[in-house]
């Protein structure tokens, strides 16, 4: 049982009690770290510079009154499966801080492979025009703008709520990105780009029941699912990307497990050449890249 709302508790006690409760969460192996993260989230409202080093230094110190009740509420949200990034409203991607809400997909570490590939491709152009399709939190576009200040970067999303988050993240990281609302490449119709990049929805609807509770019950379905085989968005996006690219331009896409054969066929059918795949750290093809001749 967590401390009463009016008591003062030692930091170590709150962490221990949070860890005990989170042993029943979807990720019991992260119970201790999640408990620390949640307590720091509360503590940082008083001083944003507080970190895990502060936590260790004040291990035997007392918390402010009433913090126990708030800690208990956050632990319960985490225990039933809510992603800790949504609880704290924060995550990190490509070394940059991002705000996340349930309106956007939580950026994954494997998506950094996509950013790396685009950075490599962009080096071929003096001032690359890049469009990030389905930007969500803006993670890809903002990371690219941070690394490529000379590039002209646009980002689209069908969700107005997602774009609010993306614009906030661009401002927070000092990145200039032109955000536009609409379906896929429709908001930039008539424009031409050197690179089209996207981490689109690619989870098959038939896989819904196999997903973790954190993903299935909390992340936006619009950003996850793409028909029975997970390819519905690619079928529309790939030919549209071909039309939006200048000759010699590239499309770079994050893809799901086992999708590389189907993506190869879709890219070739659209007219793309030099099709290649970049594996993730598990050696699974994660990024598809192709060139418009």
FENWOHU-V626031 format. One record per pair of residues at least 6 apart in sequence whose ideal C-beta (glycine too) atoms are under 8 Angstrom apart, sorted by the first residue. I is the first residue (numbers start at 1). J is the second residue. Records with the same first field share a line. If there is no record, write none. Layout:
BEGIN
I=J, J
END
This chain:
BEGIN
1=17
2=14, 17, 18, 21, 68, 69, 71, 72, 75
3=9, 13, 14, 17, 68
4=68, 69
5=66, 68, 69
6=65, 66
7=65, 68
8=62, 63, 64, 65
9=62, 63, 67, 68
10=60, 61, 62, 63
11=39, 55, 58, 59, 60, 61, 62, 63
12=59, 60
14=35, 39, 63, 67, 68, 71
15=32, 35, 36, 39, 55
18=31, 34, 35, 38, 39, 71, 75
19=31, 32, 35
20=31
21=75, 76, 79
22=28, 30, 31, 34, 35, 75, 78, 79
23=31
24=79
25=31, 34, 78, 79, 80, 81
26=81, 212, 213, 214
27=34
34=78, 84
35=75
36=52, 55
37=84, 88
38=71, 74, 75, 78, 84, 87, 88
39=55, 71
40=50, 51, 52, 54, 55
41=74, 87, 88, 90
42=67, 70, 71, 74
43=50, 54, 55, 63
44=50
46=64
74=87
77=87
78=84, 87
80=213
81=212, 213, 214, 217, 218
82=214, 218
83=106, 214, 218, 219
85=91, 100, 106
86=100, 101, 102, 106, 218
89=99, 100, 101
90=97, 98, 99, 100
91=97, 98, 100, 106, 107
92=98
93=107, 111, 112, 137, 139, 143
94=112, 115, 139, 143, 146
96=142, 143, 146, 173
97=172, 173
98=107, 137, 138, 139, 142, 169, 172, 173
99=137, 165, 168, 169, 172
100=106, 107, 137, 165
101=161, 165
102=218, 219, 220
103=159, 161, 162, 164, 165, 220
104=136, 137, 159, 162, 165, 166, 220, 223
105=136, 137, 219, 220, 223, 224
106=137, 219
107=136, 137, 139
110=254, 280, 281, 286
111=139, 140, 199, 254
112=143
113=254, 278, 280, 286, 287
114=140, 197, 199, 252, 253, 254, 286, 287
115=140, 143, 144, 147
116=278
117=252, 278, 287, 289
118=130, 140, 144, 195, 197, 252
119=144, 147, 148
121=128, 194, 195, 250, 252, 289
122=128, 130, 144, 148, 151, 194, 195
125=194
126=150
127=150, 151, 152
128=148, 151, 152, 194, 195
129=151, 152, 153, 154, 191, 192, 193, 194, 195
130=141, 144, 148, 151, 152, 153, 154, 193, 194, 195, 196, 197
131=153, 154, 155, 156, 185, 188, 191, 193, 195, 196, 197, 244
132=138, 140, 141, 144, 153, 154, 155, 156, 177, 197, 198
133=155, 156, 184, 185, 196, 197, 198, 200, 237, 241
134=156, 157, 158, 184, 198, 199, 200, 201, 223, 233
135=141, 155, 156, 157, 162, 163, 166, 179
136=157, 162, 165, 166, 199, 223
137=162, 165, 166, 169
138=155, 165, 166, 167, 169, 170, 177, 179
139=169
140=155, 197, 199
141=153, 154, 155, 166, 170, 175, 177
142=166, 169, 170, 173, 175, 177
144=151, 153, 197
145=151, 153, 170, 173, 175, 176, 177
146=173, 174, 175
149=176
152=178
153=176, 177, 178
154=177, 178, 179, 180, 188, 191, 193
155=166, 177, 178, 179, 180
156=179, 180, 181, 182, 184, 185, 186, 187, 188
157=163, 166, 179, 181
158=181, 182, 183, 184, 222
159=181, 220, 222
160=181
162=220, 223
163=179, 181
166=177, 179
167=179
169=175
170=176, 177, 179
180=187, 188
181=187
184=233, 236, 237, 240
185=196, 237, 240, 241, 244
188=244
191=244
192=244, 245, 246, 249
193=244, 245, 246, 249
194=245, 246, 248, 249, 250
195=245, 249, 250, 251, 252
196=241, 244, 245, 249, 250, 251, 252
197=251, 252, 253
198=237, 241, 251, 252, 253, 254
199=253, 254
200=226, 233, 234, 237, 253, 254
201=222, 223, 224, 225, 226, 230, 232, 233
202=226, 230, 231, 233, 234, 254, 255, 256, 259
203=211, 224, 225, 226, 230, 256
204=225, 226, 227, 228, 229, 230
205=225, 227, 228
206=228, 229
207=230
208=216, 225
209=216
211=224
215=224
226=232, 233, 234
229=262
230=256, 259
231=259, 262, 263, 266
234=253, 255, 262, 263, 266
235=266
237=253
238=251, 253, 263, 266, 267, 270, 272
239=270
241=251, 270
242=251, 270, 271, 272, 292
245=251, 292
246=292
247=292, 293
248=291, 292, 293
249=291, 292
250=289, 290, 291, 292
251=267, 272, 288, 289, 290, 292
252=287, 288, 289
253=263, 287, 288, 289
254=286, 287, 288
255=263, 277, 285, 286, 287, 288
257=284
259=285
260=277, 285, 288
263=288
264=275, 288
267=275, 288, 290
268=275
271=292, 293
272=290, 291, 292
273=290, 291, 292, 293
274=289, 290, 291
275=288, 289, 290
276=288, 289, 290
277=285, 286, 287, 288, 289
278=285, 286, 287, 289
279=285, 286
280=286
END
